[in-house]
Amino acid sequence: MARMHAGDLAHRLGRQAEAVCRRYLNAGRKHGNYWLVGDANNTPGRSLFVRLSDSPKGPAGKWQDAATGEHGDLLDLIRLIRGLVDFADVAEEARAFLSLPHPEPAPLPNKLPRAASGSVEAAKRLFALSQPIGSSVVGTYLRHRGIAVLPGPASLRFHPRCYYRPETDEVTQTWPAMIAAVTDLNGQITGVHRTWLAPDGKDKAPVDTPRKAMGDLLGHAVRFGVPGEVMAAGEGIESVLSVREGAPGMAMAAALSAAHLAAIAFPDAMRRLYIIRDNDPAGDWARDSLVERAHAAGIEAVVLSPVLGDFNEDLCAHGLEALRASIRGQFAPQDVARFLDFVP
């Protein structure tokens, strides 16, 4: 009895498949005979597709998420979207939907326009859709890299299924990702940086380019703390966070590349800049360029050099106390007590 009732409801929903999608998955869009959306959480994208009318491939209302392999009818989809457990609750939701009038489809007035790929607006939306790190694989990844002091959600977040498109393949994949906000000196988001991670969080995802940024990056950075008279800036997020482990009271910024480090904007109040260099030719060039710019602006520049390739390599290989001893010898004397001996 319940099975027949479920089949009848699923069939009636299938006859209104597009209306169901516009009601429950309004972040998606119609493409031919399918409704495309990111997932059952109504995330923008195209991984999940719903068949809108009967075809040789199957009846209307059947759906599948290409990223997870999940599939089913529209009753299953409503159950996932609404987070329902009991069939009685799913059936009640379906009956309530079917009792409503369904006029010809029209664009929803509150639907956001599609943001251009790689734009500042797309970056803002991705960061807004991400979650606090919490107990996610981002925390696992950072701790595996020796970083115990996790930044707050204004800087780093977690996305469980962030889209990744290989350079030589049109097939979009999804991986968990660390999402970093790139901001200007006023704290406004101008871009994001994505680090795709392995499902267990112990390493980056096995893809060709596990790190990518989008948005407006020039002059901006991923910031940890409020920039003031003294701050530190480097290239990679992990390297900068490693120095932050040793000097947690200092504001720091990760510019994401040598070229962007050389062009990072200076706060008006800054008087001393610690340059967290990478030990390679690009790092040498960024260091020299930034020292020259800082001196021209009347800012003292102090270079912090790692023993190995970067400070995260130092932290992982030699531990926190050795890293603290290394940077202690490179800090200006007046900043040792203020930052290295800082207790949060």
VEXKOLLUM-994395 format. One line per 8 residues: for each residue x, y, z of N, C-alpha, C. Coordinates in nm, 2 decimals. Example, Ala and Ser with C-alpha at 12.3 -4.5 7.8 and 13.67 -1.06 7.14 Angstrom:
1.32 -0.57 0.78 1.23 -0.45 0.78 1.32 -0.33 0.78  1.28 -0.22 0.71 1.37 -0.11 0.71 1.29 0.00 0.79
//
This chain:
0.08 -0.12 0.00 0.00 0.00 0.00 0.09 0.12 0.00  0.18 0.13 0.10 0.27 0.25 0.10 0.35 0.26 -0.02  0.40 0.14 -0.08 0.48 0.14 -0.20 0.40 0.20 -0.32  0.28 0.15 -0.33 0.20 0.20 -0.44 0.17 0.35 -0.43  0.14 0.39 -0.30 0.12 0.53 -0.28 0.24 0.62 -0.31  0.36 0.57 -0.28 0.48 0.64 -0.31 0.50 0.65 -0.46  0.48 0.54 -0.53 0.49 0.54 -0.68 0.40 0.64 -0.74  0.27 0.65 -0.69 0.18 0.74 -0.75 0.22 0.89 -0.72
0.27 0.91 -0.60 0.32 1.05 -0.57 0.44 1.08 -0.66  0.54 0.99 -0.68 0.65 1.01 -0.76 0.62 1.04 -0.90  0.51 0.96 -0.95 0.47 0.99 -1.09 0.41 1.13 -1.11  0.32 1.17 -1.01 0.26 1.30 -1.02 0.36 1.41 -1.01  0.46 1.39 -0.92 0.57 1.49 -0.91 0.65 1.50 -1.04  0.67 1.38 -1.11 0.74 1.38 -1.23 0.67 1.46 -1.34  0.54 1.46 -1.34 0.46 1.54 -1.44 0.48 1.69 -1.41  0.52 1.72 -1.29 0.55 1.86 -1.26 0.70 1.89 -1.23
0.79 1.81 -1.30 0.93 1.81 -1.26 0.99 1.94 -1.26  0.96 2.02 -1.37 1.03 2.15 -1.37 0.98 2.24 -1.26  0.85 2.24 -1.23 0.80 2.32 -1.12 0.86 2.27 -0.98  0.88 2.14 -0.97 0.95 2.09 -0.85 1.09 2.15 -0.84  1.16 2.15 -0.95 1.30 2.20 -0.95 1.30 2.35 -0.92  1.21 2.42 -0.98 1.21 2.57 -0.96 1.17 2.60 -0.81  1.10 2.51 -0.75 1.06 2.53 -0.61 1.17 2.50 -0.51  1.23 2.38 -0.53 1.33 2.33 -0.44 1.47 2.35 -0.48
1.50 2.37 -0.60 1.64 2.38 -0.65 1.65 2.51 -0.74  1.61 2.62 -0.68 1.61 2.75 -0.76 1.74 2.81 -0.78  1.85 2.75 -0.73 1.99 2.79 -0.77 2.03 2.73 -0.90  1.95 2.64 -0.95 1.99 2.57 -1.08 1.93 2.64 -1.20  1.94 2.57 -1.31 1.89 2.63 -1.44 1.85 2.51 -1.53  1.76 2.55 -1.62 1.71 2.45 -1.72 1.81 2.44 -1.84  1.84 2.32 -1.88 1.93 2.30 -2.00 1.88 2.19 -2.08  1.81 2.22 -2.19 1.74 2.11 -2.27 1.64 2.04 -2.18
1.65 1.91 -2.18 1.55 1.83 -2.11 1.59 1.81 -1.96  1.68 1.88 -1.91 1.73 1.86 -1.77 1.74 1.99 -1.69  1.73 1.97 -1.56 1.75 2.08 -1.47 1.89 2.05 -1.40  1.98 2.15 -1.41 2.11 2.13 -1.36 2.14 2.22 -1.24  2.20 2.16 -1.14 2.23 2.23 -1.01 2.35 2.16 -0.95  2.41 2.22 -0.85 2.53 2.17 -0.80 2.51 2.04 -0.71  2.41 2.04 -0.63 2.38 1.93 -0.54 2.25 1.95 -0.48  2.21 1.85 -0.39 2.08 1.86 -0.32 2.07 1.97 -0.22
2.19 2.03 -0.19 2.18 2.15 -0.10 2.15 2.28 -0.17  2.12 2.27 -0.30 2.08 2.38 -0.39 2.21 2.47 -0.41  2.32 2.41 -0.42 2.44 2.48 -0.45 2.45 2.51 -0.60  2.48 2.63 -0.64 2.50 2.65 -0.79 2.60 2.56 -0.85  2.57 2.51 -0.97 2.66 2.42 -1.04 2.58 2.33 -1.14  2.64 2.22 -1.17 2.58 2.13 -1.27 2.61 1.99 -1.25  2.64 1.95 -1.13 2.67 1.81 -1.10 2.55 1.72 -1.09  2.44 1.78 -1.03 2.31 1.71 -1.02 2.22 1.74 -1.13
2.16 1.64 -1.20 2.07 1.67 -1.31 1.94 1.60 -1.29  1.83 1.66 -1.32 1.69 1.61 -1.31 1.63 1.60 -1.44  1.58 1.49 -1.49 1.51 1.48 -1.62 1.37 1.54 -1.61  1.34 1.63 -1.70 1.22 1.71 -1.69 1.10 1.65 -1.76  1.12 1.57 -1.86 1.01 1.50 -1.93 1.06 1.36 -1.96  0.96 1.27 -1.99 0.99 1.14 -2.03 1.08 1.13 -2.15  1.17 1.04 -2.15 1.26 1.02 -2.27 1.30 0.87 -2.28  1.36 0.83 -2.39 1.41 0.69 -2.39 1.51 0.65 -2.28
1.57 0.76 -2.22 1.67 0.73 -2.11 1.60 0.71 -1.98  1.47 0.74 -1.97 1.40 0.72 -1.84 1.29 0.82 -1.82  1.21 0.80 -1.72 1.09 0.89 -1.70 1.13 1.02 -1.64  1.04 1.12 -1.65 1.06 1.25 -1.59 1.07 1.24 -1.44  1.15 1.32 -1.38 1.17 1.33 -1.24 1.29 1.24 -1.19  1.34 1.16 -1.27 1.46 1.08 -1.23 1.58 1.18 -1.23  1.66 1.16 -1.12 1.78 1.25 -1.11 1.90 1.17 -1.07  2.02 1.23 -1.09 2.14 1.17 -1.05 2.24 1.28 -1.02
2.32 1.25 -0.91 2.44 1.34 -0.88 2.56 1.28 -0.93  2.62 1.34 -1.04 2.74 1.28 -1.10 2.86 1.27 -1.01  2.86 1.36 -0.91 2.98 1.36 -0.82 2.97 1.25 -0.72  2.85 1.22 -0.67 2.84 1.12 -0.56 2.78 0.99 -0.60  2.72 0.99 -0.72 2.65 0.86 -0.76 2.51 0.85 -0.71  2.47 0.94 -0.62 2.33 0.93 -0.57 2.23 0.95 -0.68  2.12 0.88 -0.67 2.01 0.90 -0.77 1.88 0.86 -0.71  1.77 0.88 -0.78 1.64 0.85 -0.73 1.53 0.92 -0.80
1.41 0.92 -0.74 1.30 1.00 -0.80 1.28 1.13 -0.72  1.18 1.20 -0.75 1.16 1.34 -0.69 1.12 1.32 -0.54  1.06 1.21 -0.50 1.04 1.19 -0.36 1.17 1.18 -0.28  1.27 1.11 -0.34 1.40 1.10 -0.28 1.47 1.24 -0.27  1.45 1.31 -0.38 1.51 1.44 -0.38 1.45 1.54 -0.28  1.32 1.54 -0.26 1.26 1.62 -0.16 1.30 1.58 -0.02  1.31 1.45 0.00 1.36 1.40 0.13 1.50 1.45 0.16  1.59 1.45 0.07 1.73 1.50 0.09 1.73 1.65 0.11
1.65 1.73 0.03 1.65 1.87 0.04 1.60 1.92 0.17  1.49 1.86 0.21 1.42 1.90 0.34 1.48 1.83 0.46  1.57 1.73 0.44 1.63 1.67 0.56 1.53 1.58 0.63  1.43 1.52 0.56 1.33 1.44 0.62 1.37 1.29 0.64  1.32 1.23 0.74 1.35 1.09 0.76 1.23 1.00 0.74  1.12 1.03 0.80 1.00 0.94 0.78 0.93 0.97 0.65  0.88 0.85 0.59 0.81 0.87 0.46 0.69 0.95 0.48  0.62 0.94 0.59 0.50 1.02 0.61 0.52 1.17 0.60
0.64 1.21 0.64 0.67 1.35 0.63 0.70 1.39 0.49  0.77 1.30 0.42 0.80 1.32 0.27 0.67 1.33 0.19  0.58 1.24 0.22 0.45 1.23 0.15 0.37 1.36 0.18  0.37 1.41 0.30 0.30 1.53 0.33 0.36 1.65 0.26  0.49 1.66 0.25 0.55 1.77 0.18 0.52 1.76 0.03  0.52 1.64 -0.03 0.48 1.62 -0.17 0.34 1.66 -0.19  0.25 1.61 -0.11 0.11 1.65 -0.13 0.08 1.80 -0.12  0.15 1.86 -0.02 0.14 2.01 -0.01 0.19 2.08 -0.14
0.29 2.03 -0.19 0.34 2.09 -0.32 0.24 2.07 -0.43  0.19 1.94 -0.45 0.10 1.91 -0.56 -0.03 1.99 -0.54  -0.07 2.03 -0.43 -0.19 2.10 -0.41 -0.18 2.25 -0.45  -0.06 2.30 -0.47 -0.04 2.44 -0.51 -0.06 2.45 -0.66  -0.11 2.57 -0.71 -0.12 2.60 -0.85 0.02 2.62 -0.91  0.04 2.57 -1.03 0.18 2.58 -1.09 0.16 2.65 -1.22  0.18 2.78 -1.23 0.17 2.85 -1.36 0.28 2.82 -1.45  0.28 2.87 -1.57 0.39 2.86 -1.66 0.52 2.91 -1.59
0.63 2.83 -1.61 0.76 2.87 -1.55 0.79 3.02 -1.58  0.84 3.09 -1.48 0.89 3.22 -1.50 1.01 3.24 -1.42  1.10 3.33 -1.46 1.22 3.35 -1.38 1.18 3.40 -1.24  1.25 3.34 -1.14 1.22 3.38 -1.00 1.28 3.52 -0.97  1.20 3.61 -0.91 1.25 3.75 -0.89 1.37 3.76 -0.80  1.38 3.66 -0.71 1.49 3.67 -0.61 1.61 3.59 -0.65  1.61 3.53 -0.77 1.72 3.45 -0.81 1.84 3.54 -0.85  1.95 3.51 -0.80 2.07 3.59 -0.83 2.12 3.56 -0.97
2.16 3.67 -1.04 2.22 3.64 -1.18 2.34 3.56 -1.17  2.37 3.48 -1.27 2.49 3.40 -1.27 2.61 3.48 -1.27  2.70 3.45 -1.18 2.83 3.52 -1.17 2.93 3.47 -1.27  3.00 3.56 -1.34 3.10 3.51 -1.43 3.21 3.43 -1.36  3.25 3.32 -1.43 3.35 3.23 -1.38 3.48 3.31 -1.35  3.53 3.29 -1.23 3.66 3.36 -1.19 3.64 3.50 -1.14  3.52 3.55 -1.14 3.50 3.69 -1.11 3.50 3.71 -0.95  3.51 3.84 -0.91 3.50 3.87 -0.77 3.37 3.83 -0.71
3.26 3.85 -0.79 3.13 3.80 -0.74 3.13 3.65 -0.72  3.18 3.58 -0.81 3.19 3.43 -0.80 3.27 3.39 -0.67  3.38 3.46 -0.65 3.46 3.44 -0.53 3.39 3.46 -0.40  3.31 3.57 -0.40 3.23 3.60 -0.28 3.13 3.50 -0.25  3.06 3.45 -0.36 2.96 3.35 -0.34 3.02 3.22 -0.29  3.14 3.18 -0.34 3.20 3.06 -0.30 3.23 3.07 -0.15  3.29 3.18 -0.11 3.33 3.19 0.03 3.20 3.19 0.12  3.09 3.25 0.07 2.97 3.26 0.15 2.91 3.12 0.17
2.93 3.03 0.06 2.87 2.90 0.07 2.96 2.80 0.15  3.08 2.84 0.19 3.17 2.76 0.26 3.14 2.77 0.41  3.20 2.67 0.49 3.16 2.65 0.63 3.28 2.68 0.71  3.26 2.71 0.84 3.37 2.72 0.94 3.45 2.59 0.94  3.58 2.60 0.97 3.67 2.48 0.96 3.62 2.37 1.05  3.59 2.41 1.18 3.53 2.31 1.27 3.62 2.19 1.28  3.56 2.07 1.27 3.63 1.94 1.27 3.65 1.89 1.13  3.65 1.97 1.03 3.66 1.93 0.89 3.80 1.88 0.86
3.81 1.84 0.73 3.94 1.79 0.68 4.04 1.91 0.67  3.99 2.03 0.67 4.08 2.14 0.66 4.17 2.15 0.79  4.10 2.13 0.90 4.18 2.12 1.03 4.27 2.01 1.03  4.23 1.89 0.98 4.32 1.77 0.97 4.44 1.81 0.88  4.42 1.87 0.77 4.53 1.91 0.68 4.63 2.00 0.74  4.58 2.11 0.81 4.67 2.20 0.87 4.74 2.14 0.98  4.68 2.06 1.06 4.75 2.00 1.18 4.85 1.90 1.12  4.82 1.83 1.01 4.92 1.74 0.95 5.04 1.82 0.90
5.02 1.95 0.87 5.14 2.03 0.83 5.20 2.10 0.95  5.16 2.06 1.07 5.23 2.12 1.19 5.16 2.25 1.24  5.05 2.28 1.19 4.98 2.41 1.22 4.86 2.38 1.32  4.88 2.42 1.44 4.78 2.39 1.54 4.69 2.51 1.57  4.74 2.63 1.55 4.66 2.75 1.57 4.57 2.78 1.45  4.45 2.74 1.45 4.37 2.75 1.33 4.31 2.89 1.32  4.31 2.94 1.20 4.25 3.08 1.18 4.10 3.07 1.19  4.04 3.19 1.21 3.89 3.20 1.22 3.83 3.20 1.08
3.69 3.19 1.08 3.62 3.18 0.96 3.62 3.30 0.87  3.67 3.42 0.92 3.69 3.53 0.83 3.80 3.51 0.73  3.90 3.42 0.76 4.01 3.40 0.67 4.00 3.27 0.60  3.98 3.16 0.67 3.98 3.03 0.61 3.85 2.95 0.64  3.80 2.88 0.54 3.68 2.81 0.56 3.69 2.67 0.49  3.59 2.59 0.49 3.59 2.46 0.44 3.47 2.44 0.34  3.49 2.38 0.23 3.39 2.35 0.13 3.39 2.20 0.11  3.28 2.13 0.14 3.29 1.98 0.13 3.30 1.92 -0.01
3.25 2.00 -0.11 3.25 1.95 -0.25 3.28 2.07 -0.34  3.40 2.11 -0.35 3.43 2.23 -0.43 3.47 2.18 -0.57  3.41 2.25 -0.67 3.43 2.20 -0.81 3.58 2.22 -0.85  3.63 2.13 -0.93 3.76 2.13 -0.98 3.75 2.09 -1.13  3.80 2.17 -1.22 3.80 2.13 -1.36 3.95 2.12 -1.41  3.99 2.00 -1.45 4.12 1.98 -1.49 4.15 2.07 -1.62  4.28 2.10 -1.63 4.32 2.19 -1.74 4.29 2.12 -1.88  4.31 1.99 -1.89 4.30 1.92 -2.02 4.17 1.84 -2.03
4.07 1.86 -1.94 3.96 1.77 -1.94 3.83 1.86 -1.90  3.73 1.84 -1.97 3.60 1.92 -1.95 3.52 1.86 -1.83  3.56 1.74 -1.79 3.48 1.67 -1.68 3.51 1.74 -1.55  3.41 1.79 -1.48 3.43 1.86 -1.36 3.43 1.76 -1.24  3.52 1.77 -1.15 3.53 1.69 -1.03 3.49 1.77 -0.91  3.47 1.70 -0.80 3.45 1.77 -0.67 3.54 1.71 -0.57  3.60 1.79 -0.49 3.69 1.75 -0.38 3.66 1.84 -0.26  3.69 1.79 -0.14 3.69 1.89 -0.03 3.80 1.99 -0.05
3.77 2.11 0.00 3.87 2.22 -0.02 3.88 2.32 0.10  4.00 2.37 0.11 4.03 2.48 0.20 4.00 2.61 0.12  3.91 2.69 0.17 3.88 2.82 0.09 3.93 2.93 0.17  4.02 3.01 0.11 4.08 3.13 0.18 4.02 3.26 0.12  3.98 3.35 0.20 3.94 3.48 0.15 4.05 3.57 0.12  4.06 3.62 0.00 4.15 3.73 -0.04 4.09 3.86 -0.01  4.15 3.95 0.07 4.08 4.08 0.10 4.17 4.19 0.08  4.11 4.31 0.06 4.19 4.43 0.06 4.22 4.48 0.20
4.28 4.60 0.21 4.32 4.65 0.34 4.20 4.69 0.43  4.08 4.70 0.37 3.96 4.73 0.44 3.88 4.61 0.48  3.93 4.49 0.45 3.87 4.37 0.48 3.76 4.32 0.38  3.75 4.39 0.27 3.65 4.35 0.17 3.71 4.24 0.08  3.63 4.13 0.06 3.67 4.02 -0.02 3.68 4.06 -0.17  3.80 4.03 -0.22 3.83 4.06 -0.36 3.85 3.93 -0.44  3.87 3.82 -0.37 3.89 3.69 -0.44 3.90 3.58 -0.34  3.92 3.46 -0.38 3.94 3.34 -0.30 4.05 3.26 -0.35
4.11 3.18 -0.26 4.21 3.08 -0.30 4.16 2.94 -0.25  4.17 2.85 -0.34 4.12 2.71 -0.32 4.24 2.61 -0.31  4.24 2.53 -0.20 4.33 2.42 -0.19 4.25 2.30 -0.18  4.25 2.22 -0.29 4.17 2.09 -0.29 4.25 1.99 -0.21  4.17 1.91 -0.13 4.23 1.82 -0.03 4.18 1.68 -0.06  4.27 1.58 -0.02 4.23 1.44 -0.02 4.12 1.42 0.08  4.03 1.32 0.06 3.91 1.31 0.15 3.95 1.29 0.30  4.07 1.23 0.33 4.11 1.21 0.47 4.18 1.34 0.52
4.21 1.44 0.44 4.27 1.56 0.48 4.42 1.55 0.51  4.48 1.44 0.48 4.62 1.43 0.52 4.71 1.48 0.41  4.66 1.52 0.30 4.74 1.58 0.19 4.65 1.65 0.09  4.71 1.71 -0.01 4.63 1.78 -0.11 4.57 1.67 -0.20  4.46 1.71 -0.27 4.39 1.61 -0.36 4.49 1.57 -0.47  4.48 1.45 -0.52 4.56 1.40 -0.63 4.52 1.46 -0.77  4.53 1.59 -0.79 4.49 1.65 -0.91 4.61 1.73 -0.96  4.61 1.77 -1.09 4.73 1.84 -1.15 4.76 1.97 -1.08
4.66 2.05 -1.05 4.68 2.18 -0.99 4.60 2.19 -0.87  4.64 2.15 -0.75 4.56 2.14 -0.63 4.54 2.28 -0.57  4.60 2.38 -0.62 4.58 2.52 -0.57 4.55 2.61 -0.68  4.44 2.69 -0.66 4.40 2.79 -0.76 4.34 2.91 -0.69  4.36 3.02 -0.75 4.29 3.15 -0.70 4.21 3.21 -0.80  4.11 3.28 -0.76 4.02 3.36 -0.86 3.98 3.49 -0.79  3.95 3.58 -0.88 3.91 3.71 -0.84 4.02 3.82 -0.86  4.01 3.93 -0.79 4.11 4.04 -0.80 4.21 4.02 -0.69
4.33 3.98 -0.73 4.44 3.94 -0.64 4.55 4.05 -0.62  4.57 4.13 -0.72 4.68 4.22 -0.72 4.68 4.32 -0.60  4.78 4.32 -0.52 4.78 4.41 -0.40 4.71 4.35 -0.28  4.64 4.25 -0.30 4.55 4.19 -0.19 4.62 4.07 -0.13  4.56 4.01 -0.03 4.62 3.89 0.04 4.52 3.82 0.12  4.55 3.70 0.16 4.48 3.63 0.27 4.53 3.68 0.40  4.45 3.74 0.49 4.50 3.81 0.60 4.46 3.73 0.73  4.56 3.73 0.82 4.54 3.67 0.95 4.57 3.78 1.06
4.47 3.84 1.12 4.49 3.95 1.21 4.47 4.09 1.13  4.46 4.19 1.21 4.44 4.33 1.16 4.57 4.39 1.13  4.60 4.43 1.01 4.74 4.50 0.98 4.75 4.63 1.06  4.87 4.65 1.11 4.89 4.78 1.19 5.04 4.83 1.16  5.10 4.87 1.26 5.24 4.92 1.25 5.34 4.82 1.21  5.32 4.70 1.26 5.41 4.59 1.23 5.33 4.47 1.17  5.38 4.41 1.07 5.31 4.29 1.01 5.41 4.21 0.93  5.37 4.09 0.90 5.45 4.00 0.82 5.38 3.96 0.70
5.45 3.94 0.59 5.38 3.89 0.46 5.47 3.79 0.39  5.41 3.69 0.33 5.48 3.59 0.26 5.40 3.54 0.14  5.44 3.43 0.08 5.37 3.38 -0.03 5.26 3.28 0.00  5.30 3.16 0.05 5.20 3.06 0.07 5.13 3.06 0.20  5.00 3.02 0.20 4.92 3.02 0.33 4.99 2.93 0.43  5.04 2.81 0.40 5.10 2.72 0.50 5.23 2.78 0.56  5.31 2.85 0.47 5.43 2.90 0.52 5.40 3.02 0.61  5.31 3.11 0.58 5.28 3.22 0.67 5.22 3.17 0.80
5.13 3.07 0.79 5.07 3.02 0.91 5.18 2.95 1.00  5.28 2.90 0.94 5.39 2.84 1.02 5.46 2.94 1.10  5.49 3.06 1.04 5.55 3.17 1.12 5.46 3.22 1.22  5.33 3.22 1.19 5.23 3.26 1.29 5.22 3.17 1.41  5.26 3.04 1.39 5.26 2.95 1.50 5.37 3.00 1.61  5.48 3.06 1.55 5.58 3.10 1.64 5.56 3.24 1.69  5.48 3.33 1.62 5.46 3.47 1.66 5.31 3.49 1.64  5.23 3.43 1.73 5.08 3.44 1.71 5.02 3.58 1.72
5.09 3.67 1.79 5.04 3.80 1.81 5.05 3.90 1.69  5.13 3.86 1.59 5.16 3.95 1.48 5.06 3.93 1.36  5.01 4.04 1.31 4.92 4.03 1.19 5.01 3.98 1.07  4.95 3.89 0.99 5.02 3.84 0.88 4.94 3.83 0.76  5.00 3.82 0.64 4.93 3.81 0.51 5.00 3.71 0.42  4.92 3.63 0.35 4.97 3.54 0.25 4.93 3.60 0.11  5.02 3.64 0.03 4.99 3.70 -0.10 4.97 3.59 -0.21  5.00 3.47 -0.18 4.97 3.35 -0.27 5.07 3.33 -0.38
5.16 3.42 -0.42 5.26 3.40 -0.52 5.37 3.50 -0.50  5.49 3.47 -0.56 5.60 3.57 -0.55 5.56 3.70 -0.61  5.50 3.70 -0.73 5.46 3.82 -0.80 5.36 3.90 -0.72  5.27 3.84 -0.66 5.17 3.91 -0.57 5.23 3.96 -0.44  5.33 3.88 -0.39 5.39 3.93 -0.27 5.47 4.06 -0.30  5.54 4.07 -0.41 5.61 4.19 -0.45 5.52 4.31 -0.46  5.39 4.28 -0.49 5.30 4.40 -0.52 5.20 4.42 -0.40  5.22 4.36 -0.29 5.12 4.37 -0.18 5.11 4.51 -0.13
4.99 4.55 -0.10 4.96 4.69 -0.06 5.00 4.71 0.09  5.05 4.83 0.12 5.10 4.86 0.26 4.99 4.93 0.33  4.96 4.89 0.45 4.87 4.98 0.54 4.93 5.11 0.57  4.85 5.22 0.58 4.91 5.35 0.60 4.99 5.36 0.73  4.95 5.28 0.83 5.01 5.29 0.96 5.14 5.20 0.97  5.17 5.12 0.87 5.28 5.03 0.89 5.41 5.10 0.89  5.50 5.05 0.98 5.63 5.11 1.00 5.74 5.00 0.98  5.70 4.87 1.00 5.80 4.77 0.99 5.73 4.65 0.92
5.79 4.59 0.82 5.74 4.48 0.75 5.84 4.36 0.75  5.79 4.25 0.80 5.87 4.12 0.80 5.83 4.05 0.67  5.93 4.02 0.59 5.91 3.95 0.47 5.94 3.80 0.48  5.84 3.72 0.48 5.86 3.58 0.49 5.89 3.52 0.35  6.02 3.50 0.33 6.06 3.46 0.19 6.06 3.31 0.18  6.04 3.27 0.05 6.07 3.13 0.01 6.21 3.12 -0.04  6.27 3.01 -0.01 6.41 2.99 -0.04 6.43 2.94 -0.19  6.40 3.02 -0.28 6.41 2.99 -0.43 6.43 3.12 -0.50
6.46 3.11 -0.63 6.49 3.23 -0.71 6.37 3.32 -0.71  6.25 3.27 -0.73 6.13 3.36 -0.72 6.11 3.43 -0.59  6.15 3.36 -0.48 6.14 3.42 -0.35 6.25 3.53 -0.33  6.36 3.51 -0.39 6.47 3.61 -0.39 6.42 3.74 -0.46  6.36 3.72 -0.58 6.31 3.83 -0.65 6.20 3.91 -0.58  6.11 3.83 -0.52 6.00 3.90 -0.44 6.06 3.97 -0.32  6.15 3.91 -0.26 6.22 3.98 -0.14 6.28 4.11 -0.18  6.36 4.11 -0.29 6.43 4.23 -0.33 6.33 4.34 -0.38
6.23 4.30 -0.45 6.13 4.39 -0.50 6.06 4.45 -0.38  6.02 4.37 -0.28 5.94 4.42 -0.17 6.03 4.51 -0.08  6.15 4.47 -0.06 6.24 4.56 0.02 6.26 4.70 -0.04  6.27 4.70 -0.17 6.28 4.83 -0.24 6.16 4.91 -0.23  6.04 4.85 -0.25 5.92 4.92 -0.23 5.90 4.97 -0.09  5.93 4.89 0.01 5.91 4.93 0.15 6.00 5.05 0.18  6.13 5.04 0.14 6.22 5.15 0.17 6.17 5.28 0.11  6.12 5.27 -0.02 6.07 5.39 -0.08 5.95 5.45 -0.01
5.88 5.37 0.06 5.76 5.41 0.14 5.79 5.45 0.28  5.92 5.45 0.31 5.96 5.48 0.45 5.93 5.37 0.55  5.93 5.25 0.51 5.89 5.13 0.59 6.02 5.05 0.61  6.05 5.01 0.73 6.16 4.92 0.76 6.13 4.78 0.71  6.21 4.72 0.64 6.19 4.58 0.59 6.29 4.48 0.65  6.23 4.38 0.71 6.31 4.28 0.78 6.28 4.14 0.71  6.39 4.08 0.66 6.37 3.95 0.59 6.38 3.83 0.68  6.28 3.74 0.68 6.28 3.62 0.75 6.31 3.51 0.65
6.42 3.44 0.67 6.47 3.33 0.58 6.45 3.19 0.64  6.39 3.10 0.57 6.39 2.96 0.63 6.52 2.89 0.61  6.53 2.78 0.68 6.65 2.69 0.67 6.63 2.61 0.54  6.51 2.55 0.52 6.48 2.47 0.41 6.41 2.55 0.30  6.32 2.49 0.23 6.26 2.56 0.12 6.16 2.67 0.16  6.08 2.65 0.26 6.00 2.75 0.32 5.97 2.72 0.47  5.90 2.81 0.54 5.89 2.79 0.68 5.80 2.67 0.72  5.71 2.63 0.63 5.63 2.51 0.66 5.72 2.39 0.66
5.81 2.38 0.56 5.91 2.27 0.56 5.99 2.27 0.69  6.03 2.39 0.73 6.11 2.40 0.86 6.03 2.34 0.98  5.90 2.39 0.98 5.81 2.34 1.09 5.79 2.19 1.09  5.77 2.14 0.98 5.74 1.99 0.97 5.87 1.91 1.00  5.98 1.96 0.95 6.11 1.89 0.97 6.17 1.90 1.10  6.16 2.02 1.16 6.24 2.05 1.29 6.15 2.08 1.41  6.02 2.11 1.39 5.94 2.14 1.50 5.93 2.29 1.53  5.83 2.32 1.62 5.80 2.46 1.65 5.91 2.53 1.73
5.97 2.46 1.82 6.07 2.53 1.90 6.19 2.57 1.82  6.23 2.48 1.72 6.34 2.52 1.63 6.30 2.63 1.54  6.18 2.63 1.50 6.13 2.75 1.41 6.13 2.88 1.49  6.08 2.87 1.61 6.08 2.99 1.70 6.22 3.04 1.72  6.32 2.95 1.75 6.46 2.99 1.77 6.51 3.06 1.64  6.47 3.00 1.52 6.52 3.06 1.40 6.47 3.20 1.37  6.34 3.22 1.39 6.29 3.36 1.36 6.32 3.45 1.48  6.35 3.40 1.60 6.39 3.49 1.71 6.52 3.56 1.67
6.61 3.49 1.61 6.74 3.55 1.58 6.73 3.65 1.46  6.61 3.65 1.39 6.60 3.74 1.28 6.50 3.86 1.31  6.43 3.85 1.42 6.34 3.96 1.46 6.41 4.08 1.51  6.35 4.20 1.49 6.41 4.32 1.56 6.39 4.30 1.71  6.49 4.34 1.79 6.49 4.32 1.93 6.36 4.36 2.00  6.31 4.48 1.96 6.19 4.53 2.02 6.06 4.45 1.99  6.07 4.36 1.89 5.95 4.28 1.86 5.95 4.14 1.92  6.07 4.10 1.98 6.08 3.97 2.04 5.98 3.95 2.15
5.98 4.04 2.25 5.89 4.03 2.36 5.74 4.05 2.32  5.73 4.14 2.22 5.59 4.18 2.18 5.52 4.07 2.11  5.59 4.00 2.03 5.53 3.90 1.94 5.57 3.76 1.97  5.70 3.73 1.98 5.75 3.59 2.00 5.71 3.54 2.13  5.71 3.62 2.23 5.67 3.58 2.37 5.53 3.61 2.40  5.45 3.64 2.30 5.31 3.67 2.31 5.23 3.54 2.35  5.14 3.55 2.45 5.06 3.44 2.49 4.91 3.48 2.46  4.85 3.42 2.36 4.71 3.45 2.32 4.61 3.42 2.43
//
